[in-house]
Amino acid sequence: QEQLVESGGGLVQAGGSLRLSCTASGSTFSTYTMAWFRQGPGKERAFVAAISWSGSNANYADSVKGRFTISRDNAKNAVYLQMNSLKPEDTAVYYCNVYTYWGQGTQVTVSS
């Protein structure tokens, strides 16, 4: 059974950094695009970043460009999100997505 498990969330002050990890099990996702989404309080789930199967192409939401970096390790069936210069508006539950599969989410809270 395919499963995605996120980790790395937490509470951080504005300007700080966090690194999220998502590990997939049950299937090899090395040929799929992997992505991160987030859902802030009272908001709909929104795209954050995506990375191609080879890691050679990445796309970002305008709100995180220049601050967040997505990467992947196909040998570990994992995708990462390095988040720098965090802002209170980055507060959300962050979800990993591959194909039709979603993780359970990890909470990121940025205090001002």
C-alpha positions as a Markdown table, in Angstrom:
| # | Residue | x | y | z |
|---|---|---|---|---|
| 1 | Gln | 0.0 | 0.0 | 0.0 |
| 2 | Glu | 1.4 | 3.3 | -1.1 |
| 3 | Gln | 2.0 | 5.8 | 1.7 |
| 4 | Leu | 3.5 | 9.2 | 2.0 |
| 5 | Val | 4.8 | 10.4 | 5.3 |
| 6 | Glu | 5.9 | 14.0 | 6.0 |
| 7 | Ser | 8.1 | 15.3 | 8.8 |
| 8 | Gly | 10.0 | 18.3 | 9.8 |
| 9 | Gly | 7.2 | 20.7 | 10.6 |
| 10 | Gly | 7.2 | 22.8 | 13.8 |
| 11 | Leu | 7.1 | 26.3 | 15.3 |
| 12 | Val | 9.7 | 28.8 | 14.1 |
| 13 | Gln | 10.1 | 32.6 | 14.4 |
| 14 | Ala | 9.7 | 34.8 | 11.4 |
| 15 | Gly | 12.9 | 34.8 | 9.4 |
| 16 | Gly | 13.8 | 31.3 | 10.4 |
| 17 | Ser | 14.1 | 28.1 | 8.4 |
| 18 | Leu | 12.7 | 24.6 | 8.3 |
| 19 | Arg | 13.3 | 21.6 | 6.2 |
| 20 | Leu | 10.4 | 19.3 | 5.4 |
| 21 | Ser | 10.8 | 15.8 | 4.3 |
| 22 | Cys | 8.4 | 13.3 | 2.6 |
| 23 | Thr | 9.2 | 9.7 | 2.3 |
| 24 | Ala | 7.2 | 7.4 | 0.1 |
| 25 | Ser | 6.7 | 3.7 | 0.6 |
| 26 | Gly | 4.9 | 0.9 | -1.1 |
| 27 | Ser | 5.8 | 2.0 | -4.6 |
| 28 | Thr | 8.7 | 3.6 | -6.4 |
| 29 | Phe | 7.8 | 7.1 | -7.4 |
| 30 | Ser | 11.1 | 7.9 | -9.2 |
| 31 | Thr | 9.3 | 8.5 | -12.5 |
| 32 | Tyr | 6.7 | 10.9 | -11.1 |
| 33 | Thr | 6.6 | 14.5 | -10.4 |
| 34 | Met | 6.6 | 15.2 | -6.7 |
| 35 | Ala | 5.0 | 18.2 | -5.2 |
| 36 | Trp | 4.3 | 20.1 | -2.0 |
| 37 | Phe | 1.0 | 21.9 | -1.2 |
| 38 | Arg | -0.2 | 23.8 | 1.8 |
| 39 | Gln | -3.4 | 24.7 | 3.5 |
| 40 | Gly | -3.5 | 27.8 | 5.7 |
| 41 | Pro | -6.1 | 28.5 | 8.3 |
| 42 | Gly | -9.4 | 29.2 | 6.6 |
| 43 | Lys | -7.9 | 28.7 | 3.2 |
| 44 | Glu | -8.0 | 26.2 | 0.4 |
| 45 | Arg | -5.2 | 23.8 | -0.3 |
| 46 | Ala | -2.7 | 25.6 | -2.6 |
| 47 | Phe | 0.3 | 24.6 | -4.7 |
| 48 | Val | 3.7 | 25.4 | -3.3 |
| 49 | Ala | 6.4 | 23.7 | -5.4 |
| 50 | Ala | 6.9 | 20.7 | -7.7 |
| 51 | Ile | 9.9 | 18.9 | -9.0 |
| 52 | Ser | 10.3 | 16.7 | -12.1 |
| 53 | Trp | 11.2 | 13.0 | -11.9 |
| 54 | Ser | 14.8 | 13.7 | -12.7 |
| 55 | Gly | 15.1 | 16.7 | -10.5 |
| 56 | Ser | 16.1 | 18.9 | -13.4 |
| 57 | Asn | 13.0 | 21.1 | -13.4 |
| 58 | Ala | 11.3 | 22.8 | -10.5 |
| 59 | Asn | 8.3 | 25.1 | -10.2 |
| 60 | Tyr | 7.3 | 27.4 | -7.4 |
| 61 | Ala | 4.3 | 29.5 | -6.3 |
| 62 | Asp | 5.1 | 33.1 | -6.6 |
| 63 | Ser | 4.7 | 33.6 | -2.9 |
| 64 | Val | 7.6 | 31.3 | -2.1 |
| 65 | Lys | 10.0 | 31.9 | -5.0 |
| 66 | Gly | 13.5 | 32.7 | -3.8 |
| 67 | Arg | 12.8 | 31.5 | -0.3 |
| 68 | Phe | 11.8 | 27.8 | -0.7 |
| 69 | Thr | 13.8 | 25.1 | -2.5 |
| 70 | Ile | 12.4 | 21.7 | -3.5 |
| 71 | Ser | 14.7 | 18.7 | -4.0 |
| 72 | Arg | 14.4 | 14.9 | -4.2 |
| 73 | Asp | 16.4 | 11.8 | -3.7 |
| 74 | Asn | 15.0 | 9.0 | -5.9 |
| 75 | Ala | 17.2 | 6.4 | -4.2 |
| 76 | Lys | 15.4 | 7.2 | -0.9 |
| 77 | Asn | 12.0 | 7.7 | -2.6 |
| 78 | Ala | 11.9 | 11.1 | -0.9 |
| 79 | Val | 11.2 | 14.8 | -1.6 |
| 80 | Tyr | 12.3 | 17.7 | 0.5 |
| 81 | Leu | 11.3 | 21.3 | 0.9 |
| 82 | Gln | 13.9 | 23.7 | 2.3 |
| 83 | Met | 12.1 | 26.8 | 3.6 |
| 84 | Asn | 14.1 | 29.9 | 4.4 |
| 85 | Ser | 13.1 | 33.5 | 5.4 |
| 86 | Leu | 9.8 | 32.2 | 6.7 |
| 87 | Lys | 6.9 | 34.6 | 7.2 |
| 88 | Pro | 3.8 | 34.3 | 9.4 |
| 89 | Glu | 1.7 | 33.9 | 6.2 |
| 90 | Asp | 3.6 | 30.6 | 5.5 |
| 91 | Thr | 1.8 | 29.1 | 8.5 |
| 92 | Ala | -0.1 | 26.1 | 7.2 |
| 93 | Val | -0.3 | 22.4 | 7.1 |
| 94 | Tyr | 2.1 | 21.2 | 4.4 |
| 95 | Tyr | 1.2 | 18.2 | 2.3 |
| 96 | Cys | 3.4 | 16.0 | 0.0 |
| 97 | Asn | 1.8 | 14.8 | -3.2 |
| 98 | Val | 2.8 | 12.2 | -5.8 |
| 99 | Tyr | 0.4 | 11.3 | -8.5 |
| 100 | Thr | -3.0 | 10.7 | -6.7 |
| 101 | Tyr | -1.3 | 10.1 | -3.3 |
| 102 | Trp | -1.2 | 12.5 | -0.4 |
| 103 | Gly | 0.5 | 12.5 | 2.9 |
| 104 | Gln | -1.2 | 13.3 | 6.2 |
| 105 | Gly | 0.4 | 16.7 | 6.4 |
| 106 | Thr | 2.8 | 18.4 | 8.8 |
| 107 | Gln | 2.1 | 21.6 | 10.6 |
| 108 | Val | 4.3 | 24.6 | 10.1 |
| 109 | Thr | 3.7 | 27.6 | 12.3 |
| 110 | Val | 5.6 | 30.9 | 11.9 |
| 111 | Ser | 5.4 | 33.4 | 14.8 |
| 112 | Ser | 5.9 | 37.1 | 14.2 |
